[in-house]
Every structure is written in structure tokens, then in C-alpha cells.
């Protein structure tokens, strides 16, 4: 027998998850809203905000245009921004894997070097108040600025990148159409990429359709839903709401000794040791491996960790209430139910939407 989960119940869950946070996220809406900025140059881009998503504000200094989004899409897929012209943004953020890195634990740059963190997926970036696992970028533009000169990633000085782009008559024309100038700068490059990344929206999963009263969960998914949104699984404190992330930073009990200091690298505050940004669980089935260092290859491993292998440390988050017991101690069947519910966050169309693919 199938059972319905009503819109009202999901809204209540979202409310409960918000009430457990120290800071409240932006106000949510139940109606479709189209966000249109007023650019001085170009054709206004109408960005549709899905039902129930938080309010969205486009930066005043980077209004979205059709021309800007098209340019950002071209730049996102063009290896011209790497030192040897072999790697683009899409090399580490593949649409096939929900804009994560092809199942790799650590991304590999043009010189064969690997970083120490798993590349976060680009999903609903327009709503992120900070980016990177340690939150060092405050805007999508700030994030897009960093990989190009990074010696482990694209390894190209921005001055050299500007020279390559300014040598292209095609790009000079495209920048004129998008920004009213043929002089290409790093500031305009990242603005264009940010415009494109803000269009990459996932809101067509089964979870979304249940929220909109268009589908219903199976019995197994509903059992997992109950585990997820109650103290039994206690997932909702960090992964509640429509975005399935609280946008905060937590030490979730992965380690007792830290080789990666996480948020502390940015703040210098010892209380931030081992704290990392909560990733969205949207499309989680497509974005393995998991955690900031990609240590878990499967969702089963993730659930097993929270069930039996959580470890205490000085900065462990208070939300990890059963850390002294090693975790939640779910039964095998409860784990299956929870994973069934996690799979309801999958948005298959997101992986093939031609608007997000190569131009």
C-alpha cells in the first residue's frame, strides 16, 4: 500500500529543522517566483525560483542576462582557462555526476597534482551563502576566481588568462554583448561564470514532487523519511528544508585528530577545528564519494558511519547526540529505509538538461 505525505507535513518538517538552528535561513515561499534583474547591457534573464525555495537575490553588480549566461556557459566548458588548455571547470564538475568530479576522491589538476578534498557538486549554487568546504568564498563570483590560478588545479595566472581571452575576437565580441566592453578582465570572466552557475537548479526530484503533492513516497521511502526527520536518524538538523542543507559548518565526528583543520583554516578560531560546510543531499546518489575528503565510496558506508563509527573530539558538534555510543545504531532494515529515502532526492533530468550542458 502507498501512503501520501502531504505538503503540510513537509512544511512542518522544514519549520522544525529551522527551529533547531542558531541562525534562521532566508524566508521561504510556496509560490513560483521569477527573478529578473535590470541590466544596463544585454537582455534580462528570467530566473525561475522553484516552489518553496528560499528568496533569491541577484548581486546588484552582476545582473543576469541571456548574453552573460551564454558566455558563462561557454567559459565553463572551455579549457582556455587552464595553463595548458586541457582542463575546464567542467573537468571537475561533470553534469553526468550532478556537477561533481566523476566519482574521484580528489580532483586532479593539469600538472597531475591532486588536492586533499573532494570537489563539491554545483547544485543550486545561487542560494549558497558561502562556498568551498571551509567557506572561504562568500559568493559564486569569489569561488569562480580561485581555481584558475590555483597551482593544484588549472594553474594559470589571471593576467595570462586575460591575455589568452583578449587574443580571441570571438570572446571579445561575446564580452561586448554581455558586458558592453571588448576588454576582458578576470572580474568579468568570473561574473559570467557565476551567472551560468546560478542557472544550474535542481528541483525535480521525487522529494520535490511529493512536496508539491504530485507524487507519493513508497512504504520504504516513507519509513526512511520518518527516520530522517526524527531523532531516530537525526539527519534533519543539518539537512532539513528544501535545500537539504542548513548552510552551516559542523564537526560530525569523522576524526579525533585532524590533518585538515576545516573552517579553522579560514577563521583561525580553535573552536572551528574539524568543522566543514554541510553539503546538500540533493542528487546524493550521483555525487560519490562522500565527505570533504571523499573517504566513503557509497551511501551504505555513510549510513554505517553515522550508525556505528562516530568518534568524539574536542569540537564535536552538539547535534551529534549519540557520539558516546558510537552513533545511532540503526538496524539493517532501518539503514535500507533511510537509503531509499535518500535516493528520493535524485533528479535524473538534472543530469541531462541540455541548458546545463556544453554549448
C-alpha positions in Angstrom: 0.0 0.0 0.0 1.2 3.5 -0.9 0.9 6.3 1.6 0.8 10.0 0.9 2.9 12.7 2.6 1.2 16.0 2.4 2.6 19.4 1.6 1.7 20.5 5.1 3.7 17.7 6.8 6.9 18.6 4.8 6.4 22.3 5.6 6.2 21.4 9.2 9.4 19.4 8.9 11.1 22.4 7.3 9.9 24.6 10.2 11.2 22.1 12.8 14.6 22.0 11.1 14.8 25.8 11.0 13.8 26.0 14.7 16.9 23.9 15.7 19.4 26.2 14.1 21.2 29.1 15.7 20.5 31.2 12.7 17.4 31.2 10.5 17.8 30.9 6.7 16.0 33.2 4.3 12.2 33.2 4.3 10.7 30.5 2.2 7.8 30.8 -0.2 5.2 28.4 -1.5 4.8 30.1 -4.9 6.8 30.2 -8.1 8.7 33.4 -8.4 10.6 34.7 -11.4 13.6 36.8 -10.5 14.5 39.4 -13.2 17.3 41.9 -12.7 17.7 45.1 -14.7 21.0 45.1 -16.5 22.4 48.1 -18.3 23.7 45.9 -21.1 22.1 42.8 -22.5 18.8 41.0 -22.4 17.4 40.4 -18.9 17.5 36.7 -17.9 14.4 35.4 -16.1 15.4 33.0 -13.4 12.5 30.9 -12.0 12.7 30.1 -8.3 11.1 26.7 -7.6 8.2 26.4 -5.1 9.3 26.5 -1.5 12.9 27.6 -2.3 14.3 30.5 -0.2 14.1 34.0 -1.5 16.9 34.7 -4.1 18.7 38.0 -4.5 21.0 38.5 -7.6 24.0 40.7 -6.8 23.4 44.3 -7.9 26.8 44.4 -9.6 26.2 41.2 -11.7 22.6 41.2 -13.0 21.8 38.1 -15.1 21.4 38.4 -18.8 20.9 35.9 -21.6 24.2 37.0 -23.1 26.0 36.7 -19.7 24.7 33.3 -19.0 25.6 32.0 -22.5 29.1 33.5 -22.1 29.5 31.9 -18.7 28.4 28.5 -20.1 30.9 28.7 -22.9 33.7 29.6 -20.4 32.6 26.9 -18.0 33.3 24.3 -20.7 36.3 25.9 -22.4 39.8 24.6 -21.4 41.2 28.0 -22.4 41.3 29.0 -18.7 43.9 26.3 -17.8 47.6 26.7 -18.2 48.0 24.0 -20.9 44.4 24.5 -22.3 43.4 20.9 -21.4 41.1 21.4 -18.4 37.9 23.4 -17.9 35.6 24.0 -15.0 33.6 21.0 -16.3 36.6 18.7 -15.9 36.0 18.6 -12.2 32.2 19.4 -12.3 30.6 16.9 -14.7 26.9 17.2 -15.4 26.7 13.4 -15.7 27.6 13.3 -12.0 25.4 16.2 -10.9 28.4 18.5 -11.4 30.7 16.6 -9.1 34.0 15.1 -10.1 33.3 11.8 -11.9 33.4 9.7 -8.8 37.0 10.8 -7.9 38.0 11.1 -4.3 40.4 14.0 -5.1 40.4 16.2 -8.2 43.5 16.2 -10.4 44.9 19.4 -11.9 46.7 19.9 -15.2 50.1 19.0 -13.7 48.8 15.7 -12.3 48.7 17.1 -8.8 45.8 16.2 -6.5 44.2 18.2 -3.8 43.2 17.0 -0.3 39.5 17.5 -0.6 36.6 16.1 -2.7 35.3 18.6 -5.2 31.8 19.8 -4.1 29.0 19.4 -6.5 27.5 22.5 -8.1 23.8 22.3 -7.2 21.6 25.3 -6.5 24.7 27.5 -6.0 22.6 30.6 -6.4 21.4 30.1 -2.8 24.7 29.4 -1.1 25.9 32.0 1.4 29.4 30.6 1.3 31.3 28.1 -0.9 34.1 25.5 -0.5 34.2 23.0 2.3 35.8 25.7 4.5 33.5 28.5 3.4 36.4 30.7 2.2 34.4 32.1 -0.7 31.4 34.3 0.2 29.9 34.4 -3.3 29.8 32.4 -6.5 32.0 35.0 -8.1 34.6 34.6 -5.3 34.5 30.9 -5.8 35.0 31.1 -9.6 38.0 33.3 -9.2 40.1 30.7 -7.3 40.6 27.6 -9.4 42.2 29.3 -12.3 45.5 30.4 -10.6 45.5 27.5 -8.1 48.7 25.6 -8.8 47.0 22.3 -8.0 44.1 22.9 -10.3 44.1 25.0 -13.5 47.5 26.6 -12.8 47.1 29.8 -15.0 47.9 33.3 -13.7 44.9 35.5 -14.3 47.0 38.0 -16.3 47.9 35.2 -18.7 44.3 34.0 -18.8 43.2 37.6 -19.7 45.8 37.7 -22.5 44.5 34.4 -24.0 40.9 35.6 -23.9 41.7 39.0 -25.3 43.5 37.4 -28.2 40.2 35.8 -29.3 38.0 38.0 -31.4 35.1 35.7 -30.7 35.4 36.2 -27.0 35.9 39.9 -27.3 32.6 40.1 -29.2 30.8 37.9 -26.6 32.1 40.1 -23.7 30.9 43.2 -25.6 27.4 41.7 -25.9 27.3 40.6 -22.3 29.1 43.5 -20.5 29.4 46.3 -23.1 33.2 46.1 -23.4 35.7 44.2 -25.5 38.3 44.5 -22.8 38.2 41.2 -21.0 39.2 41.1 -17.3 39.2 38.4 -14.6 36.3 40.2 -12.9 34.1 39.9 -16.0 35.1 36.3 -16.6 34.0 35.2 -13.1 30.9 37.3 -13.3 29.9 35.4 -16.5 30.7 32.0 -15.0 28.7 32.9 -11.9 25.7 33.9 -14.0 25.7 30.5 -15.6 26.2 28.6 -12.4 23.2 30.4 -10.9 21.0 28.8 -13.5 22.1 25.3 -12.5 19.0 24.5 -10.5 17.8 21.0 -9.3 14.2 20.9 -8.2 12.7 17.9 -10.0 13.3 15.0 -7.7 10.7 12.7 -6.2 11.2 14.6 -2.9 10.2 17.8 -4.8 7.2 16.2 -6.4 5.9 14.9 -3.1 6.4 18.4 -1.6 4.2 19.7 -4.5 1.7 16.9 -3.9 2.3 15.5 -7.4 3.7 12.1 -6.2 3.8 9.9 -3.1 6.5 8.0 -1.3 6.7 4.2 -1.3 6.3 2.5 2.0 10.1 2.1 2.2 10.8 5.7 1.4 8.2 6.8 4.0 9.9 4.7 6.6 13.2 6.4 5.7 11.5 9.8 5.7 10.4 9.1 9.3 14.0 8.1 10.3 15.5 11.1 8.6 13.2 13.7 10.1 13.0 12.4 13.7 15.5 11.8 16.5 15.9 8.2 15.3 18.2 9.3 12.4 18.5 12.9 13.4 19.5 13.9 9.8 17.1 16.9 9.6 19.1 19.2 11.9 21.8 19.6 9.3 19.9 18.6 6.2 16.4 20.0 6.6 14.4 22.3 4.4 14.1 22.3 0.6 17.8 22.8 0.1 18.6 19.8 2.3 21.4 21.7 4.0 21.5 24.2 6.9 24.4 26.0 5.1 26.3 25.8 8.4 29.6 24.2 9.5 29.8 21.1 11.7 32.3 18.6 13.1 30.3 15.5 12.5 32.6 13.0 14.3 34.7 11.8 11.5 38.0 12.1 13.3 39.6 12.6 16.7 42.8 14.0 15.2 42.6 16.4 12.3 45.0 16.6 9.4 42.6 19.0 7.7 41.5 21.8 10.0 38.4 22.8 8.0 36.8 26.1 8.9 39.6 26.9 11.3 41.8 27.4 8.2 39.6 30.4 7.4 38.7 31.8 10.9 41.8 30.9 12.9 39.4 30.0 15.7 40.3 26.8 17.6 36.6 26.0 18.1 36.2 25.6 14.3 38.7 22.8 14.2 37.3 19.9 12.1 34.2 21.8 11.1 33.1 21.6 7.4 30.3 23.0 5.4 27.1 20.9 5.3 26.7 19.8 1.7 23.3 19.5 0.1 21.9 16.0 -0.1 20.2 16.8 -3.5 21.3 14.2 -6.1 23.4 12.5 -3.4 23.1 9.2 -5.3 25.1 10.7 -8.1 27.9 12.5 -6.2 30.0 9.8 -4.6 32.4 9.7 -2.9 31.3 11.4 0.2 32.5 13.8 3.0 35.1 16.6 2.5 37.8 14.1 1.8 35.8 11.6 -0.2 36.6 8.8 2.3 33.3 7.0 1.8 32.6 5.4 -1.6 28.9 4.5 -1.1 25.8 5.7 0.7 25.9 2.5 2.6 29.3 3.4 4.1 28.0 6.9 5.0 25.0 5.4 6.8 27.2 2.8 8.6 29.4 5.6 9.8 26.6 7.6 11.4 25.2 4.3 12.8 28.3 2.8 14.4 31.6 4.8 13.8 31.2 8.4 15.0 34.1 9.4 17.2 34.3 12.1 19.8 36.7 15.1 19.8 37.0 18.5 21.5 35.0 20.3 18.8 32.4 17.6 18.1 29.1 19.3 17.2 26.4 19.2 20.0 24.0 17.9 17.4 25.9 14.6 17.4 24.0 13.5 20.5 24.9 9.8 20.5 28.6 10.2 19.9 29.5 8.4 23.2 27.6 5.4 21.9 29.4 5.5 18.6 26.4 6.5 16.6 22.7 5.9 16.0 22.8 2.1 16.0 20.3 1.6 13.2 19.1 -1.9 12.3 19.9 -3.3 8.8 16.4 -2.7 7.8 16.4 0.9 9.0 19.5 1.6 7.0 17.8 0.3 3.9 14.8 2.5 4.5 17.0 5.5 5.1 18.9 5.0 1.8 15.6 4.5 0.0 14.6 7.9 1.2 18.0 9.5 0.3 17.5 8.2 -3.2 14.3 10.2 -3.5 16.5 13.3 -3.7 17.7 12.2 -7.1 16.8 14.5 -10.1 17.6 12.4 -13.2 16.7 15.3 -15.6 19.3 17.4 -13.9 21.9 15.1 -15.4 20.7 15.6 -19.0 19.2 19.0 -19.1 20.7 20.5 -22.3 20.6 24.0 -20.8 23.4 23.0 -18.5 25.5 21.0 -21.0 28.2 22.1 -23.4 27.2 24.9 -25.7 
